[in-house]
Amino acid sequence: MRNRVVPFGIIVLLICIGLSGCEQKIDPEKFTGTWTYQGSKDLHTDTFIFYNNGSAYCIYHYPGSTVLQYQWNTYTIIEHKIKIGNSVYEFSFSEDYQTLTLNNTDLYIKE
């Protein structure tokens, strides 16, 4: 009996370890909408507008300039990162998906 318990215990342990490493999938709908930056005007991107068709409208300015630029991009979500155009950001949500943090520092509020 003991000879069967040890292999069974090892299999259960491996399954538990494997499942604990699974990434939670983020629903792309959580991004859909307008996100406005909350912070200094030195940031490059002021607003992201995400659409559920995989496109994003970015409103930004260069540091030290007040001239706004506008750009269409595509975006993809891979695990805990979002790629917008050529830029990749780590992201997290809070406040029931009303606050978006990019790269652990840049805070955006959903309008």
CYANA upper distance limits for C-alpha pairs under 8 A (distance plus 0.5 A):
  1 MET  CA      5 VAL  CA      7.12
  2 ARG  CA      6 VAL  CA      7.13
  3 ASN  CA      7 PRO  CA      7.83
  4 ARG  CA      8 PHE  CA      6.78
  5 VAL  CA      9 GLY  CA      6.48
  6 VAL  CA     10 ILE  CA      6.73
  7 PRO  CA     11 ILE  CA      6.72
  8 PHE  CA     12 VAL  CA      6.77
  9 GLY  CA     13 LEU  CA      6.61
 10 ILE  CA     14 LEU  CA      6.68
 11 ILE  CA     15 ILE  CA      6.75
 12 VAL  CA     16 CYS  CA      6.75
 13 LEU  CA     17 ILE  CA      6.74
 14 LEU  CA     18 GLY  CA      6.56
 15 ILE  CA     19 LEU  CA      6.65
 16 CYS  CA     20 SER  CA      6.68
 17 ILE  CA     21 GLY  CA      7.25
 18 GLY  CA     22 CYS  CA      7.69
 23 GLU  CA     79 GLU  CA      6.96
 24 GLN  CA     79 GLU  CA      7.90
 25 LYS  CA     79 GLU  CA      7.01
 26 ILE  CA     30 LYS  CA      7.93
 26 ILE  CA     77 ILE  CA      8.39
 26 ILE  CA     79 GLU  CA      7.98
 27 ASP  CA     31 PHE  CA      8.46
 28 PRO  CA     32 THR  CA      7.44
 28 PRO  CA     52 ASN  CA      7.48
 28 PRO  CA     77 ILE  CA      7.92
 29 GLU  CA     52 ASN  CA      6.88
 30 LYS  CA     97 TYR  CA      7.08
 31 PHE  CA     50 PHE  CA      6.62
 31 PHE  CA     51 TYR  CA      8.44
 32 THR  CA     49 ILE  CA      7.76
 32 THR  CA     50 PHE  CA      5.21
 32 THR  CA     51 TYR  CA      5.69
 32 THR  CA     52 ASN  CA      6.29
 33 GLY  CA     49 ILE  CA      5.99
 33 GLY  CA     50 PHE  CA      5.76
 33 GLY  CA     51 TYR  CA      7.06
 33 GLY  CA    110 LYS  CA      7.45
 33 GLY  CA    111 GLU  CA      7.85
 34 THR  CA     47 THR  CA      7.50
 34 THR  CA     48 PHE  CA      6.34
 34 THR  CA     49 ILE  CA      4.80
 34 THR  CA     50 PHE  CA      6.98
 34 THR  CA    110 LYS  CA      6.23
 34 THR  CA    111 GLU  CA      6.09
 35 TRP  CA     47 THR  CA      6.05
 35 TRP  CA     48 PHE  CA      5.67
 35 TRP  CA     49 ILE  CA      6.69
 35 TRP  CA    100 LEU  CA      8.32
 35 TRP  CA    108 TYR  CA      6.00
 35 TRP  CA    109 ILE  CA      5.82
 35 TRP  CA    110 LYS  CA      5.01
 35 TRP  CA    111 GLU  CA      6.65
 36 THR  CA     46 ASP  CA      6.56
 36 THR  CA     47 THR  CA      5.05
 36 THR  CA     48 PHE  CA      7.19
 36 THR  CA    108 TYR  CA      5.57
 36 THR  CA    109 ILE  CA      5.86
 36 THR  CA    110 LYS  CA      7.01
 36 THR  CA    111 GLU  CA      7.64
 37 TYR  CA     45 THR  CA      7.98
 37 TYR  CA     46 ASP  CA      5.69
 37 TYR  CA     47 THR  CA      6.51
 37 TYR  CA    106 ASP  CA      7.82
 37 TYR  CA    107 LEU  CA      6.41
 37 TYR  CA    108 TYR  CA      4.85
 37 TYR  CA    109 ILE  CA      7.08
 38 GLN  CA    106 ASP  CA      8.17
 38 GLN  CA    107 LEU  CA      6.08
 38 GLN  CA    108 TYR  CA      6.12
 38 GLN  CA    109 ILE  CA      7.46
 39 GLY  CA     43 LEU  CA      8.39
 39 GLY  CA    106 ASP  CA      8.21
 39 GLY  CA    107 LEU  CA      7.78
 41 LYS  CA     46 ASP  CA      8.31
 41 LYS  CA     63 PRO  CA      7.93
 42 ASP  CA     62 TYR  CA      8.17
 42 ASP  CA     63 PRO  CA      5.31
 42 ASP  CA     64 GLY  CA      7.12
 43 LEU  CA     61 HIS  CA      8.18
 43 LEU  CA     62 TYR  CA      8.16
 43 LEU  CA     63 PRO  CA      6.88
 44 HIS  CA     60 TYR  CA      5.98
 44 HIS  CA     61 HIS  CA      5.79
 44 HIS  CA     62 TYR  CA      5.89
 44 HIS  CA     63 PRO  CA      6.64
 45 THR  CA     58 CYS  CA      7.44
 45 THR  CA     59 ILE  CA      6.61
 45 THR  CA     60 TYR  CA      4.56
 45 THR  CA     61 HIS  CA      6.90
 46 ASP  CA     58 CYS  CA      8.29
 46 ASP  CA     59 ILE  CA      6.28
 46 ASP  CA     60 TYR  CA      5.47
 46 ASP  CA     61 HIS  CA      7.78
 47 THR  CA     58 CYS  CA      6.42
 47 THR  CA     59 ILE  CA      5.63
 47 THR  CA     60 TYR  CA      7.20
 48 PHE  CA     56 ALA  CA      7.13
 48 PHE  CA     57 TYR  CA      6.40
 48 PHE  CA     58 CYS  CA      5.29
 48 PHE  CA     59 ILE  CA      7.01
 49 ILE  CA     56 ALA  CA      5.92
 49 ILE  CA     57 TYR  CA      5.49
 49 ILE  CA     58 CYS  CA      6.90
 50 PHE  CA     54 GLY  CA      7.92
 50 PHE  CA     55 SER  CA      6.71
 50 PHE  CA     56 ALA  CA      4.97
 50 PHE  CA     57 TYR  CA      7.07
 51 TYR  CA     55 SER  CA      5.97
 51 TYR  CA     56 ALA  CA      6.51
 54 GLY  CA     74 THR  CA      6.14
 54 GLY  CA     75 TYR  CA      6.00
 54 GLY  CA     76 THR  CA      7.36
 55 SER  CA     72 TRP  CA      7.55
 55 SER  CA     73 ASN  CA      6.20
 55 SER  CA     74 THR  CA      4.79
 55 SER  CA     75 TYR  CA      6.40
 56 ALA  CA     72 TRP  CA      6.30
 56 ALA  CA     73 ASN  CA      5.62
 56 ALA  CA     74 THR  CA      6.23
 56 ALA  CA     75 TYR  CA      7.06
 56 ALA  CA     84 ILE  CA      7.93
 57 TYR  CA     70 TYR  CA      7.66
 57 TYR  CA     71 GLN  CA      6.32
 57 TYR  CA     72 TRP  CA      5.17
 57 TYR  CA     73 ASN  CA      6.82
 58 CYS  CA     70 TYR  CA      6.25
 58 CYS  CA     71 GLN  CA      5.70
 58 CYS  CA     72 TRP  CA      6.79
 58 CYS  CA     73 ASN  CA      7.91
 59 ILE  CA     68 LEU  CA      7.09
 59 ILE  CA     69 GLN  CA      6.24
 59 ILE  CA     70 TYR  CA      5.24
 59 ILE  CA     71 GLN  CA      7.15
 60 TYR  CA     68 LEU  CA      6.03
 60 TYR  CA     69 GLN  CA      5.77
 60 TYR  CA     70 TYR  CA      7.03
 61 HIS  CA     65 SER  CA      6.82
 61 HIS  CA     66 THR  CA      7.03
 61 HIS  CA     67 VAL  CA      6.48
 61 HIS  CA     68 LEU  CA      5.31
 61 HIS  CA     69 GLN  CA      6.22
 62 TYR  CA     66 THR  CA      8.25
 62 TYR  CA     67 VAL  CA      8.24
 73 ASN  CA     84 ILE  CA      6.78
 73 ASN  CA     85 GLY  CA      5.47
 74 THR  CA     84 ILE  CA      6.43
 74 THR  CA     85 GLY  CA      6.05
 75 TYR  CA     82 ILE  CA      7.34
 75 TYR  CA     83 LYS  CA      5.81
 75 TYR  CA     84 ILE  CA      4.89
 75 TYR  CA     85 GLY  CA      6.73
 76 THR  CA     82 ILE  CA      6.23
 76 THR  CA     83 LYS  CA      5.77
 76 THR  CA     84 ILE  CA      7.33
 77 ILE  CA     81 LYS  CA      6.46
 77 ILE  CA     82 ILE  CA      4.98
 77 ILE  CA     83 LYS  CA      6.90
 78 ILE  CA     82 ILE  CA      6.62
 78 ILE  CA     83 LYS  CA      8.33
 80 HIS  CA     90 GLU  CA      6.41
 80 HIS  CA     91 PHE  CA      6.51
 80 HIS  CA     92 SER  CA      7.90
 81 LYS  CA     88 VAL  CA      7.19
 81 LYS  CA     89 TYR  CA      5.97
 81 LYS  CA     90 GLU  CA      4.87
 81 LYS  CA     91 PHE  CA      6.32
 82 ILE  CA     88 VAL  CA      6.23
 82 ILE  CA     89 TYR  CA      5.88
 82 ILE  CA     90 GLU  CA      6.94
 82 ILE  CA     91 PHE  CA      7.48
 83 LYS  CA     87 SER  CA      6.11
 83 LYS  CA     88 VAL  CA      4.80
 83 LYS  CA     89 TYR  CA      6.86
 84 ILE  CA     88 VAL  CA      6.82
 89 TYR  CA    102 LEU  CA      6.34
 89 TYR  CA    103 ASN  CA      6.16
 90 GLU  CA    102 LEU  CA      6.09
 90 GLU  CA    103 ASN  CA      5.34
 90 GLU  CA    104 ASN  CA      7.78
 91 PHE  CA    100 LEU  CA      7.38
 91 PHE  CA    101 THR  CA      5.99
 91 PHE  CA    102 LEU  CA      5.07
 91 PHE  CA    103 ASN  CA      6.59
 91 PHE  CA    104 ASN  CA      7.63
 92 SER  CA    100 LEU  CA      6.40
 92 SER  CA    101 THR  CA      5.78
 92 SER  CA    102 LEU  CA      7.30
 92 SER  CA    104 ASN  CA      8.25
 93 PHE  CA     97 TYR  CA      5.76
 93 PHE  CA     98 GLN  CA      7.75
 93 PHE  CA     99 THR  CA      6.12
 93 PHE  CA    100 LEU  CA      5.24
 93 PHE  CA    101 THR  CA      6.82
 94 SER  CA     98 GLN  CA      6.97
 94 SER  CA     99 THR  CA      5.66
 94 SER  CA    100 LEU  CA      7.13
 95 GLU  CA     99 THR  CA      6.21
 98 GLN  CA    109 ILE  CA      6.54
 98 GLN  CA    110 LYS  CA      5.68
 99 THR  CA    107 LEU  CA      7.55
 99 THR  CA    108 TYR  CA      6.32
 99 THR  CA    109 ILE  CA      5.29
 99 THR  CA    110 LYS  CA      6.73
100 LEU  CA    107 LEU  CA      6.42
100 LEU  CA    108 TYR  CA      5.56
100 LEU  CA    109 ILE  CA      6.87
100 LEU  CA    110 LYS  CA      8.18
101 THR  CA    105 THR  CA      6.90
101 THR  CA    106 ASP  CA      5.93
101 THR  CA    107 LEU  CA      5.12
101 THR  CA    108 TYR  CA      6.71
102 LEU  CA    106 ASP  CA      5.56
102 LEU  CA    107 LEU  CA      7.10
